[in-house]
Amino acid sequence: MLPSSGDGLRRQDFPHTRFRVDSEYSLTVRTGLSDPGQPVQIGRYRLSSQNDLRETIIHEELHHGWFERPQTYVRKHHPKPSEARNAAHLAQTDKFYEIVQRYMNIRGWNGSGKRK
């Protein structure tokens, strides 16, 4: 599980959300990491602010939702434009970030909208 501040944030900001997997702090991960069936790994750089942690929790939870729909999931969704396999891959990457940003906006949180 996350350190107490992360657990508290999940209870405070996501009180009615059923997460697919638990989250835990990782010394070896910089931002966030999701693998199917594994707890979300939250790295030290995302603990710098409440908003960064919120955005990371949403982002990594979305991965787990997409893991359940393999026909729509692109494993490497953080490509540089030069690394994108094709225009459809780049469009799906943009859609992923738009979903995270839309949720942040709905909740009244100021998401960065940046790719990590």
Beta strands, then each sheet from edge to edge (+ up, - down):
strand 1: 23-26
strand 2: 32-33
strand 3: 40-43
sheet 1: 1+ 3+ 2-
end
